[in-house]
Amino acid sequence: MADETPRDFHHPYTPYDIQLQFMNALYNAIEDGCVGIFESPTGTGKSLSLICGSLTWLRDHKNKDILEQLEMEDDADNDEPAWVKEHAKKERKEKLLRDKLDLEERLKAIRLKEAKEKEIYERGGLRGFKKMRKGLEVEKEEENEDEFLLDDYESDDETGSKKKGYDDDGLSKETRDLMIKLGMSLPGAALKPNAELELPDETKIFFCSRTHSQLTQFVNELRRVNLPASMPGDSVEQLSEQIKHLSLGSRKNLCINPKVTKLQSVTAMNERCLDMQKSGTSEEKRCSFLPKKEDQALVTSFRDHALATIRDIEDLSNLGKKLGTCPYYATRSAIRPSEIVTLPYPLLLQKSAREALGISLKGHVLVIDEAHNLIDAISSIHSIQVSLPELQLCKAQLDVYLGKFRNRLKGSNKVYVMQLERLLDGLATHLEGLGKKGKEGEVQPHELLAAKGIDQINIFKLQKYLIESKLARKLEGYLTHTEQKKAEQQKRLGKTPDEGETRDSVTSIPTVPVLTHLQGFLMSLTNPSSEGKIFYGRDSKVLYFKYMLLDPAFHFRDIVEEARAVVLAGGTMQPMNDFISHLFPYLPEDKIRTLSCGHVIPKENLLAWPMVKGPTGMEFEFTYEKRANPNMIDELGRAIINACQTIPHGVVCFFPSYAYLSFVIMQWQKTPATGSSIWERLGQKKQIFQESSEKSSVEETLTEYGQAIDTGKGGLLLSVVGGKMSEGINFNDNLGRGVIMIGLPFPNAQGAEWQAKLRHVEKDAYNCLADSSKTETEKLAEAKAAGKDYYENACMRAVNQSIGRAIRHREDYATIVLIDKRYTSKRIQDKLPGWIKTGLVHIDLAKGEDRFANFMRSSGAFFRGKK
């Protein structure tokens, strides 16, 4: 239950009321072991609220935990006199304090040393850190082709067999034993700590966001916060306890070995790293940064340095280079004593990634920020797409490999490799046949495996073989080796690749681990059909198969059940019922807490207007059937021209898709019989900028847009919902005095994938009513309504994310214009964020309040009041 006593959250500033509301709700959700779904608009200090709320709970929890430990030990000594128990309690408390003081003194010494080094460096007296170990140069590797030959494989049972001294994670027995000795957690294994080295496994907060750049921003906020020590009573006066934070990342972020970092693919980096550790690898080819037996002190030093100050992922990489030890593995020694661990989505949401990092969520708190797309992120991580060229390329690569090693493959190797070739050939042939039938569609697994008799192949055994034999690693290693040999031959002949022989397309992209990627798709063929479906389609004329996960709750449930509490937070979490229905359908109502905060801006700083009609009185309804109407598109242009007269500085327009944006621009650019085109008239009001689907143009477009506003010309930015401008870009102050949403960006409900999603939602809703007393007609109607709600929610999440780009701080102000008569319906308005609904003008259609002139008057008055 909520505590009535006001809490001190140790916020670095005076918190707003909505921040106190947010922090209290967060604290209570964690204390009660609940799932929390919290919305706090961007610009309201959400990150600091998450930090202060969760860490205040953590320090309070640790304090209570210590007191409980001391009391429990007192109870165990019931026969002892009171003065003896009191003395023993005091000794135990002093020991706990000494242990904490020892650690804090070590960390303090590191902070002082680093501060001194930084001061010397800034004065120009230190040119760089001296590395404790050499090996940061890329050395030429001599490889024997025999190392790419598959080991003998005779296992044909369902459980499989492992090579002596070689485990599923690719680590040799020697490496695994060493990591245990150094107190480093192992992939997929319970930790066996070295008591002399290991610090206690503290209760901690796992903080997760989508990207490392977002995590870096969070780390910067974390540096602002100071908390009291977790020790109870007067002992706190002796102890200054800094926040112990750790950033976790993949090899791509943390590897410091140039032989690995030079590779372009994350999968290739993972495989090369494991290759450099495996049993039997010669000393000169082993990774020189993996700690050796004599490096216990080095790992401890890395751990203490990592905990001493709050570092982002780049800081940890630099620390590894400075100390000469692998930061990817060494960070694991710092997980247990950490209080807050930051990591990106993929490392948390994939069970294999958690196991690889040695992460256990048992009893800990999980906070997921930017969670508005969490359902899509889970589905995306567990979905996989393979193209026809990839199937064909992998088949050709296997042909090259067999051409070299066919006569040397023993046991079951040849059988399984040839089965794999047949499977790839069958899948490619079937995909080509489907491509002739139609643009897209659903594929039944039994139909997929019937091609060319591949239904005779045991997919489970083949999948197990691929994992145990490491065929993908051998294949891709051999192709890389072959490509390097070709390059060396060309160099000796003094020829550039263009002057030499035509490059073999099979080996020209050796860093693309095609077979490793395909293994994921083959695994999906063994998944229950209730979890996901397989589709075929075309992307830029390229045929593909795609496995799409339909049930995200299944893959997220083990996280929820393992953690003490799970908190989903975001700036735009509405509509929230999607999370409750499709991510937590198994949780009772009392285990889910929701909160939608208002904004910190005064109510008069926002004008949200649902625009029903344009200047000539034409009604706006951008449905699929009506949106191509040239008259309505022209009316839209006239409405925006007029809106630009009252809205100063920058205006951002969001269109449903790139295709529709291009179509509208073409219509606006048509020259009328008399006068200027709509496009020319728009350009006279403000300088026009258009979002492109090309990644490279985003920064350039934003820079030019900002310059146009700064010079007084004003800017009109035409963007796309779900595009690069609709997420992660802040249109604060003059960059976004107006945000215009054109239509409702519903996904294509006639597409095969969305048809499958809606059928899945309706089926789940129907099954939930199995024990209900409702009639069959009522059950079917409710199931249909659930599908409609899910479809609308997908649209409104995209709308909310886009229009939330404006209003980024307390003094900011803007108008949000929702152009489509459907925005006047209560059903749609109920799905808007609470802070937007507060500033939403309610239009009575019966009273004629939908006239365009009403908007112009209100908009003009709104901005005149801001001068």
N, C-alpha and C positions, 0 to 999 in steps of 0.2 A: 504493500500500500504506500501511497505517496506520503512523505514526511511533511508535516505542517510547518516545521521550523525552516526559515529561509536558509538556503545553502550558500556557502561561499564557493563559487566555482573558479576563483583565482584567475578571472579573465583579465588580460593585460589592460583593457580599457573599461569604461563604465558600460556594461551591456545594456542593449535596448530591452524593452519588456518582452518582445517576441523572442529574443535570444535566451532570456531567462526561462521563458515557456518551453523553448526547444530543449535547453540543457536539462531542465527538470524532467521532461518527458523521456529524454534519452537515458538519464540516470535511473529512473524508475523502471524502464523497460529492461535495462541490463540487470538491475537488482532482482527483478521478478523473473528473469530467465525467459523473456518473451522475444517475439519477432516484432521489430518496430519498422514502420513505413512512414518516413518523415519528409515533408516538403518544406523547404525554406528558400525563397527566391534568391537568385544570385544578386549580390550586392547587400545582403542582410548579414554578412559575417558568418556564413554557414560553417566554413572550415574551422574557425576558432571555436564556434559553439560545439562542434563535434569533438575537437581536441579537449576543451576544458570540461565538457560534460562527461566524456568517457574516462579521462585520466583522473578527474576528481573522484569518480566512482572507484577507479582502480586503487588509488592511494588509500581511500577509506576502507576498501575491501581488504587490502593487505594489513592495514592497521587492526581491523577487527579479527582477521585471521591469526595475527600474532597473539592478540589477547586471548583468543579461544584456545590456542596451543598452550599458553601458559596456564590457563584455568584447568584444562583437561589434565595436564601433568600434576596440578595440585590435587585434583580429585583422585588420581591414582595413588596418592600418598595420604590416604585418609587416616591412617593409624599414627602418623607423625604429629608431634606437637605443632601448634600454630606458628611459633617462632622459627622452627626448623623449615616448615613449608615456605614461610615468607622469605627466609634466607636463600633457600633453593630457587625460589621464583626469581629473586633479585639476581642470582648468579646466572640463571638461564637468560634473563633479559639482557644482562651485561654481555654475555657471550654473543647473543644475536647482534647487539649493537657493535661489538668489536669486529665481527665478521663483516658487517655493512661498512663500518668505518675503514677497515683495511681496503675493501674494494674502492670506496669513494676516494681514499687518499691516493691510491694508484692512478685512478682516473684523473684526479686533480693534477697530479704531477705531469701526466701526459698533456693535459690542457695547457699547463704553464709552459712546458717545453715547446709545444706547437705554436703558442702565441709568441714566444721568443724567436723561433725560427721564422715566423711570418714577418715579425718586425725587422729582423736582419735582412730578409729577402726584399722587403719594401724599400729598405735603405740602399739596396743594390749590392749588399755584401754577400749574398748567397745566390749563386747562379742556378742552382737546381739541387734536388735531393740526390745524394749519393746512393746508388742502388746496392743492396746487400748481395745481389746475385746477378751474374751475367746471364745473357741468353735472350735479350730483347731484339737481337738481330735475326733476320730470316736466314737460316743456314740451308745450304743445298742438301737435299736428301737423296741418298742413293737407295733405291728400292729394288728389291728382288721380286720378279713377277710371281714367284712361288708363294709369296705371302697373300696373294689374291685367290689362291686355290682354296676351295671349300674343304673344311675338315671332314673326315669320315663321319657319316650320319647313318646310323642303323636303326634308330628308334622308330617304331611304328605303332606305339601304344598311344593312348589318349592323354596320358600324363606327361609323356616326354622324358628325356634324360638330359642331364647337364654334363658338359665336359668337366673333367677333374680340374679344380682350381679356377673355374670360369663360370661366373654367375650371370643371371639374366640382365643385370644392369651393366654388363660389360667390364666390370672391375675384376682384376685378378684377386686371388685370395690374399696375396701380400698387401695389395693396396687397401683392401677392406679392413684387414687386421690393423694396418697402420692408422687408418682413419678412426677406428674405434679407440686405439691407444691415445690418439691426439684429442679425443673428445669430440670428434666431428660426426654428425649424423649421417647415416647411410641411406641410399635410395631404397625405399620399401622395407626397411628393417627397423626393428625396435632398437632404440639407442641403448648401448651398453657403456655408460660413461666411465671414464677414468676418475676415480674419486678424488685424486690429488689435483686434477686439473679442472674438474667440472664445477660450475657454479649452479645454484639451485634453479630448478625449472619454475620460473615465476609465472603467475597468472598474467596474461598479456592481452593487448588489443591488437588484432590484425586489421590494418586499414588498407583497403583495396580501392583502386580507381582504374580508369581505362588505360591511361598512358603514363609513361615515366615523366613526361613534362608536367602533367597534372599532379603527380606525386611530388615532384620537385617544388611546385608551388605550395603544396601542403607542408612539406618539410620546412620551407621558409616561414610559414605561419607557426609551426611547432617551436621554432627557435624563440618566439616572442613570449612563451609561457613559462612561468616559474611556479612550482608546486611545493607544498610543505612535505617533509619527509614522512615515510610510511610507518616509522616507529612510534608507538604510543607514549603518551606521558611526557615527563620532563626530559627524556632522552633526546627528544627532537632538537633541543637547543644545541646539543653536541654534534648533530648530524645534518649536513647539507647534502641533500640527495638530488642529484641532477636527473632529468628524464633520460632513460636509456632507450635509445631508438636504433633500429636497424633497417636498412633498405635491402630488399632481396631482388635479384634479377636473374635473367637467363645467362647462358654463356656469351650470348651476343653482347650483353651489357658489361659483363665482368671478366671475360677471358682476357689475359694479357700475353698469351703465347702467340707470336706473329705467325707461326705455322698454321694456327687455327683461325686467327682473326682475319687472315688474308682471304678466307673463303667467303663467298657471297651468300650462301644459304645457311639459315639457322640449323637446319637438319644436317647439312654437311659438316658444320662446326661441331655439332653434338657427336656425330659419328667419328670425326677425326680425333676429338678429345678422348673418347673411349678407346680408340685404337692405340693411342699413345700411352695407355695405362695397362692394357690387357697383359695377361700372363704370357711370358715368352718374348716380350718386346725387348730388344737390346737397349742397353743403358743410354747410348747416344740418341736413340729414337724416342725414349720416354720423355714425358713432359718434365722439364727441369724445374717447373714452378710448383709441382705437386709436392707437399711437405714430405721430407724423409724422416727416418727414425730419429735422427739427431735434431730435428726441428721442432720439438715440443715447445720450447721457449718461444720460437718464432710464431707459432699458431696462437699461443697465449697472448703474445704481444699484439698480434693482429686483432684478436678478440677485444682486448682492453682498449686499443686505439679506436676500434669501431664504436665502442660504447661510450668512450670518453666525451666525444662531442657529437652533435647531431649532424650527420652526413647524408648527402644524397647519393645516388647510385654512382655518379661520376667520381665523387670523392672517394668512394670505396675502391673503385678501379685504380685511382691514383695511389691510394694507400697500399694496394697490393704491389704496384710497381715499385714504390718506395721501399717496402720491406722485402720484396723479392719472393713473395709467396702468392699462390693462386687465390684471388678473392672470391671466386665462385664457390670453392670448397671451404675456404677458411671462414666465410660468413656463417657457416653452419654452427661453428663453435660459439657464436654470439647469439643464437636464437633463444636458447634457454634462459639466460639472464635478462633478456630484453623486456621492456615494458610495452613498447609499441613497435610493431613491425609493419613496414609499408611494402606493398607488392602490387603488380599490375594484374588485371583480370585473368589472363591465361594461366598464370602460375597458381592462382587460387581455384579457379573453376574446373580445372582438369585434375582428376585424381592422380594420374600418372605424374603430373608436374609436382603436386604436393609431396608425393612419395619420393620423387627424385631429390627434392630439397630437404627431405626429412621433417616435413611440417606435420604436426598433429594439432587439430583444432579442439581436442578434447578439453572441456572445461574453460576454454578461452572465449573471448568476445570478438565477433567479426563485425566490422563496419564497412559497408560498401557504399562509396560515394559515386556520384554521377550514375545512379542506379536506374534512371528512367528507361534505359535500353537493356537492362539486365536480362530480361526474358529473351530478347533477340540475341544478346551476346552468348548466352548458354546454348541456344539453338545453333548459332553460327559455329561455335567451338566444336560442337558434336555433329556438325554436318560436314559433308565433303563433296567436292566436285572434281570429276576427272574428264578430260577432253579426249576426243578421238585422236588428235595428234600425240597426246601423252601415251595412250594405249599403244599406238603404232611405234612410237619412239622406244618405249620400254621393250616391246617385242624385238625390235631391231637391235637394241643393246644386248639383250639376252643372246641373240644370234651371234653377235661378235664375241661374247664371253664363251659361248659353247664352241665356237670356231677355234678358240685358243685352248680350252681346257677339256673338251668333250672326252678325249681318250684317257684323261687322267682322273676323271670323276669316278668315285667308287661308291659302293653301297647304294643307298636310296637317293643320293644327290641327283644323279642323272634323271631318275624317274620323276622326282619332284620339280626339277627345273623344266623338264619337257611338259609336265602337267601345267606349270605356270604359263609357258608359252602358248599351250593350247587354250588355256582359259583367256589369256589376253587377246588372242586371235579371235576367239568366239565372241567375246564382249565387243570387240571392234566391229566385227561383221554384223552383229545384232544391232549395234548403234547406227551403222550406216543404213540398215534396212528400216529402222524406225524413222530416220531422218527423211526418208522418201515418203513416209505416210503422212507426216504433219509436222508443224512447227514445234510442238511440245506435247507432253502427256505423261501419265503415270505408267510405271513399269512394274509388273508383278514379278517378284523374285523367281518364281518357278519358270516364268517365260524367259527371264534373263539367262537362267542356267541351262535352258533347253537347247540353246544355240550350239551347233556342232558337237552335240553329245557331251558337253562339259558338265551335265548334271551327274555324270559318273564320277566326277572329281569330288573328293571329300574336302570341302572348304575348311572345315575345322582343322583337319590334319595339315593341310597346306599352309594355313595361317600359322599354326604352331611351328611348322618347319621353317617358315620365313623368319620367325622370331629367334628360334634356337640356332639356326645355321648362320645367321647374320649375312644372308645372301646379298641384301641391298648394300651393305657396307663393302663387301668384297667386290660387287659389280661396279659400284660407283668409284671405289678406289682404283680398280683396274682401268676404268675409262679415263680417270684423271691422269694416271701414270702414262697411258698410251698417248694422251694429248700432249703431255709434257715432253715425251720423247720426240714426237713430231716437231714440236716447236724448237727443240734443241737441234734436230737435223736441219731444219730450215735456217737456223742461225749459223750453223757450221758452213752451210752452202752460201751464206751471205745473202739470203733471200728473205723478203718480208712475206708474211702469210699470203698477201695478194699475189705475189710473184710466183709462189710455190704451187704445189698441187692444190687442187680444189679441196677444201676442208670437208671431211666426212661429217655429214649432218648428224650421224649417230654419236660421234664423240666430240662434236664442236661445242657442246654445253655440258661439260662433265660436272659442273658444280650444281646442276639441277638434279636433286635426288629423286628421280621419277619413281623408282620402285618403292622407295620409302613412302612417298605420297600415295601410291596405289594400294599399299598395304592397308592404309586406313579405310579405303573404299571397300576392299575385300572383306575387312572385318565387319563393315556395316551389313554385308550380305547375310551375316549370321545373327543380326539383331532381331528381336521380336517385331513383327509388323505393327503391333500396337504402339511402339515407341516412335517409329518414323516410316517414311515412304521413299521410294526411289523414283526419280523422274528423268526424262530426257528433254533436251531443249537445244536452242541455238543461242550463242553469244557472239556477236560480230561474225556471223556465218559459220562459226565453229561449233560442231556438234559436241554435246557433253552428256554424261550421266551425272546425276546429283542425288546423294542421299541427304534427306532433310529430316532433322529431328522434329517431332511434333509434340513431345511431352517433356518440357523442360523440368517439370517438378521431379521427375524420376532421378535426374542427374544432380539436382540441387538438394535432394532430401537428405543424403548422407552428411552434407555440410551442416544443415539445420539441426539434425539429430545429434551431431557430435559436439557442436559449439554450445557454450553456455547461453549465449544470446546472439541474435543476428539483427543488425540494423541496416536498413536500406534508406539512403538519403539522396536527395537531389533537389535541384532548383525547380523542376517541373515533373512531379510524380503523378499528377492527375492524368487519366482516371485511375484511381488506386485499386478499384475492384478487380482489375486484371491480375494484379499481383496476388490478391487474396484467392481468387478463383483458380488461377492457372499455375501459380508457383507454390502456394501453401494450401491446397484443397484438403489436406489431411489434418490440419491444425484446428483445434477448437477455437471458438471466437474469443475466449478470454486469454488466449495466448498470442493474440495479434493486437498491437497498438498502432494507431494511426494519428498523424498530426499534420495539418496544413496551415503553415504560418502566414500571416499577412506580410505586407511589405513595410519597410522602414520609412517609406516616403509618405508625406501627407496625402490625404485623399484627393486634394485638388491638383496634385501633380500628375494625375493620369486621366486621360479621356479615352475610353474604349467604346467604339461606335460600330454597331452592326449596320452596314450600308445595304439597303434593299433596292434603291433606285438610283439611276444616274441623272445627269443634268436635264435630259429631255424627258425624264419620267419612265424610261425603259427599265424593266425589272431585271435584276441580276440573279441568275440561277445557273451556275457553271457545272451542271450535270454532264455526264458523258455524252448524252444525246444532244444537249443544247450548246455546249461550250464552243463549238466551231462556228456558231452563228456570227457572220461578219458584222452585223449591225450591233450585236451585244459587245463584241470586241472593240468596235469603234466607240461605243458608249463608255466602256471601261477606260479607254484612252482619254476621253473628255473628262471623266470623273477624276482621273489622276492629274490631268493638267490643272483642273480647278483646285484640287487638294494642295498642289504645289504652290498655289498662290497664298494659302494661309499657313502652311507648314514651313517654317524656316529651315535653312541649313540642309541637313541630310535626310533623305527619305529612302527607306529600304522596302522594296516590293518582293513578296514571295509568291512564286508561281508553282503549280502542282508538279511540273516536270520540265526537263530541259527541252523536250520535244514541243510541249505546249508553249513555252516561252518563245521558241524560235518561230512557231506558227503565228503567235500574236504579233511579234515584231514585224514579220512579213506583211501582215494585214495593215499595221500602223504605217508602214513605209510606202504603201500604195498612194500614188498622187491623185487627188480628187480632180474633178473637172475644173473647179475654181479654188483658189486659195492654197494654203500649205497643207502638207500631210500631217497627220497626228504626230508622227515621229519628229518632224521638224518643229512643231509647236511645243512638244515636250522638251526638246533641246533648247528652246528659247527660255523656258522656265528654269531648268537646272541642267547641268552637264550630265549626260547619260553614261552609265557604266553597266556592263553586262557580265554576269558570272559565266565562266566557261567550265566545261567538264574537265579541262586540262588542269592538272595539279600545279604546274609551274606558274600559272597566271594569277593565282589567288593573292599572293603577297603584292604583286605588282598592281593589280586592280585596286586592292585596299589602299595602297599608298597613294595612287592617283586620285581615288575617291576622297581621301582625307585632305589632299592638297587643294582640290577643287572647293571643298567646304571652307578651308582655312583662308583661301583667297577671296571668299565672298561670292563665288559663282553659285554655290550650292551644288548638291549632288543627288542624282536619282540612281540608285543601285538596283538593278533587276536581278533577283536571285531565285534560287530554287529550293523548295522544301526538301530536306534530306540531303541537300548539297553541302558544299564546304562552308558556305556563309551561314548556314542554319544551325551550326553547332560549334561551340568553342570560340566563336568570334564575338567580341563585345562591341556593340554599337552604342556606346555610352555618350552622354552629352550631345554635342552638335552632330555626331556621326549618325544618330538615330532619333531625331525629333519626331519622326513619323515612321511607323511600321505598318505596311499594308499587306494583308493576306487576301489573296485572290482565290475564291472558291474553297472547297474542302478537298484535300488531297487523298481521296480514297484510293487504296491499292486496287489493282485489277482483279475483281472477284471472279472473273471468268477464266483466269489463268489456272493451270493445273495445280500449282503449289497452293494457291489460296483456296481453291476448291477443297483440297485435301485438309487444309487447316480448319476450314469451317465445318467440314464433316466430322473431324476429330473433336472439335469443341462441342458440337451438337450431340455427338454420341456420348461424350463424358457427362454432359448436362442431363441427358436422358437416363443414363445409368445411375446417376445420383438420385433420381426420382423412383428407382425401382421399388422401394418399400413404401412409397407414398400412396395415399388413398385416392389420389387424383385419377381421373379417367385417362384413357389412352390419348384422347384428343387433346386434353389439357397438358399431358406430358410432352407430346410432340410440339405443341405450341410454345411451351416454355423452352424446350431445346432449341427451337428455331429462334426464339428471342435471345437466347444466350449467344448464338452465332452472330446475330445482328449486332448485339452489344459489343462483342469482341472485335467485329469489323469496324464499328464506329470508333472504338477506343484506339485502334491502331492509327486511324486518321487523326484523331484529336491529340494523341501524344505527339505526332509530328507537328501539328499546328501549335501546340503549347510550347514546344521546344523552339520553334522559329520566332514566335512573337515575344518570347522571353529574352530575346537578344537586346531589347531596349531596357531602360531603367536599371542602372547598375550601381547606384548609390543613393544616399538619403536626399541629396540636393538635385537629383536628376528629374527630368520630366519629359513626357512624350505622349503622343496620341497613337492609339492602335486602331486601325480601320479594318473591319472584317467584311469583305465585299461578297455577299451572297445572302439571299433572303433566308436561307436555312439557319443562319446564325441567330435569327430571332426566335427559334424554337427552344423551349425550355430543355428538351432532351439534350440538345447540343450545348447550350449554355451551362448546364449542370456539369459538363465535362471540362470546363475551363478552370484554371487555377483560381483559388479563392481570392488572391490579391487582384486579379484582373476582373473578376466578377464584382468586386467592390467598386471599381471605376467604370463598370459597364452601364451604358445608357439603355434603359428599357424602352422599347419603341412599341407603341400601341398602333397596330396597322389599321384598326377600325377608325381611329381618330385622324388618320392621315399623317401621322408623325414620321412616316418613312420618306418624306420629301427630301430631296437632295439639298435644298436651300437650308433646311434645319441643321444639317451637318456643317455647312459652310459657316453659318452664324455661330454655332457652338465651337467649332475649331478656331475661328477668328478670335472669339472672346477668350478662349483658353490660352492662346499664345500672346495675346495682348496683355493678359494678366501676368505674364512672366517677364515682361520687359522692365 
